[in-house]
Amino acid sequence: MLLPKYWGKGFGSEIANALVEKAKEDGLKKLTAIIDPNNVASRKILISLGFHSLKVCEIDGLPGEILYKDL
């Protein structure tokens, strides 16, 4: 989670990309991400990295979207 003053500066994309690369280095085969489906910026970042939406559902009483990426 980033403070609003850091939104739109590319930090989210950099962080997400670094995490995907680290997962590959560590030999993981699949990644799962859970986001607020109303957070368009987070969804855009994940989709650009090759994540696919699995489902939109309620998670612990809050709206959620589960996305995955095979590595």
C-alpha positions, 0 to 999 in steps of 0.5 A: 500500500502506498500513501496517496502522495506517491500515487501515479509516480510508477512506484506500484509498477516497480514494486509489483515487477520486482516481486514477480522477478523475486518470485521467479528467482525463488522458483515459485510457479504461480502468484496470487494477488488480491485487490479491491476491485475498485482500485483501477490502478492496482488492477491495471498494474497486475494485468500489464504484468500478465495476471488474469482475473480469477474471480470477484468476490467478498473477502472478509466482508470486503469487496475483493478480486483475486488475480493469478499469474503462472510463472 
